[in-house]
Amino acid sequence: MSQILSQKIKVALIQLNGSSPNKLDNLNRAAKFIEMAMQKQPDTKIVVLPECFNSPYSVTKFREYAEVIDNKAKSQSIDFLSKIALKYGIILVGGSIPEIDPQTNKIYNTSPIFNSKGDLIDIHRKVHLFDVDIPNGITFKESETLSPGNKLTTVNTPYGNVGIGICYDMRFPELTTISARKPNNAFAMVFPSAFNTVTGPMHWHLLARSRAVDNQIYTILCSPARNLESSYHAYGHSLICNPKGEIIAEAGEGEEIIYAELDPEDIANFRQAIPLSSQRRFDLYKDISK
Ligand SMILES: O=C(O)CCC(=O)C(=O)O
C-alpha cells in the first residue's frame, strides 16, 4: 500500500490569544509561543496558528488590518512568518490574516503556508464565508467586507500533501474530500479556525471527527484562545483527530500549545480495515453538483 504520509511526524497547534488591536503585539506573541513549542518539542515538523491571529476577528476591522500578500515585497506578517519558518525549519500554516488585493481592492481571509526554508508555498483564501444568523445565538456576516476565495488548496510537504481550509470551510465536506482523494492524496486537512461559544459546543468536535472519518485522514483544527474582553468569544479546544475519528490531542479554552504525532500506520491500518476508497460508488454520485 503506498503511504500518503512518508514518516511519523509531530505537529504543534498554537492556541493563541491574538486578538489584541496591536498587530505587532499579536505577531510577537505568535513568535514567542512558536519558540516555546520548538524548545519543548524540537522534533516538531508542522506548526499551525489560528484564524485571524494577527487582528481582531471582526467584519469592521478586516480592511484596517489587511495586507498585500506578495512574496517578493513581503508584507509585515508574511515577512515575520517566513523568518519564523526558516529559523526553526518547520512547515508553518500561518493561521489566517486579512489580505487586500491591490488590483481589485477586495479583502480576503487568507492562510499563508510556508516551507522550512521560509518560502511562501501557497495561500488559501477562505472559500466559504461565515454568514450566519442563529436566533438567540450569533449573527455574523463576513461577506459584508470579505470576498470568497476561488480555489481549493492542497500543499506539498516533504512528508506528503496537506489540505488547507479556514474554519467555516470545514462545514463543506467536498472541500476536504477533494484534498483527501486522488490526485491530491492529502494525509491531513488543516483548518485555522475560530469557532465561537454558540456553534463550538454544537459542532466543533462533530465536524472534526466527521471530516476525519469520511476521508480516513487526520484533521487538525487550531483555534484562538477564548478572550472574554474581545468582541468575539472564540471556542478554543484546538484539536487533532486521527483517521479513525478519535481526538488524540485537545486544548482547553486558554492559551496553550498542543502536540500530536501523526503515524502513517494509523492511516494505512484503518483504511485496510474499512476500505472506503475502493467501495465508493461514483457511478451513483455523478449528479451531486446539480
Ligand atoms: O461554522 C461555524 O460555526 C463557525 C465558523 C467561523 O467562526 C468562521 O468561519 O470563522
The ligand as a Tripos MOL2 file, in Angstrom:
@<TRIPOS>MOLECULE
LIG
   10     9     1     0     0
SMALL
NO_CHARGES

@<TRIPOS>ATOM
      1 O1        -19.0350   27.3680   11.3740 O.co2     1 LIG1
      2 C1        -19.0590   27.9020   12.4790 C.2       1 LIG1
      3 O2        -19.8810   27.5980   13.3300 O.co2     1 LIG1
      4 C2        -18.0650   28.9440   12.8490 C.3       1 LIG1
      5 C3        -17.3320   29.4670   11.6760 C.3       1 LIG1
      6 C4        -16.4560   30.6110   11.9810 C.2       1 LIG1
      7 O3        -16.4100   31.1020   13.0750 O.2       1 LIG1
      8 C5        -15.6050   31.1280   10.9390 C.2       1 LIG1
      9 O4        -15.7110   30.7090    9.7910 O.co2     1 LIG1
     10 O5        -14.7700   31.9750   11.2500 O.co2     1 LIG1
@<TRIPOS>BOND
     1     1     2 2
     2     2     3 1
     3     2     4 1
     4     4     5 1
     5     5     6 1
     6     6     7 2
     7     6     8 1
     8     8     9 2
     9     8    10 1
@<TRIPOS>SUBSTRUCTURE
     1 LIG1         1 GROUP 0 **** ****
